[in-house]
Amino acid sequence: MKKHNLQYFLLPWIKNIPKKSINNLVLDSRKLTSKDIFIAIQGEKKNGHDFILEAISKKVAAVLSETTKKKNTVK
């Protein structure tokens, strides 16, 4: 994969992004390094969101996750 920085990926959506080098986009938290972006998604067996704190403890460059709003919920 070609080496990019965080601004390359996020500038279309977010302004004032720090200049950080990115090596990989990673789904498996066990394989993270400090220059990776952890992508937290719901898998068939595991939920990547459960591993966000682990990713942060490994000082990853960024965490990318999504949330969905449940329909027809009572607050």
N, C-alpha and C positions, 0 to 999 in steps of 0.2 A: 504494500500500500504506500502511496506517495505521502510524504510527511507534510502536514499542514499545521496551522495554528488554530486556536479556538475561535478567533475572529472569522476565519474562513467558513466555519460551519454555522456560526450563530449570528453573524452580522445582519442577515436579512430580517431577523426577528428582534434582536436585542442590541441596544447601543451601549457604548462604554464597556466593552469586553476587555478583560486583561489579556496581554499578549503572552500566551502559553503555548509551547510546542506540544503537538499531539502525535503520538506514535500509532495508536490503534483504537478502534472502537471495539469494546469487549463486552460480551454477555455473561461470561463466567467469572464471578468475583474471585475465584481462586487463582486466576491467571493475570490479575491486574498489576500494573506498575504505575509509578507516579506520573507518567506521561500518557496515560490512557484515559479515555472517556468510558465510564461504566454505563451501559444501557440497561436499565431495570425494566423488564417486561414480565408479564404473566406468562409462564410456560405451562406445558401440560402437566408437569409434576411439581414444579417449584415456582414460587413467585419471586422474581428478581427484586421486588421492592423490599423483601425481607433481608436483603443483603446490602442495602444502601449504607448502613452504618459501618459495615466491614469495609466497603469501598472507601468511605471517607477516612477511616483509620489508616488506610494504605496511601493516603494523600494523593488520590487520583486528581487529574486535571479538572474533571467535571463529572457530574452525574446527570444523565438524561433519563427522565421517567415520564410516564403519562398517568393521568387519572381519568376516570370516567364517572360521570354523574349517574347515579341510579335513578331510573324513572319510577314514578309513582311511590315515592317514599314519604313517610310522615316524619316531620321534625318535631 
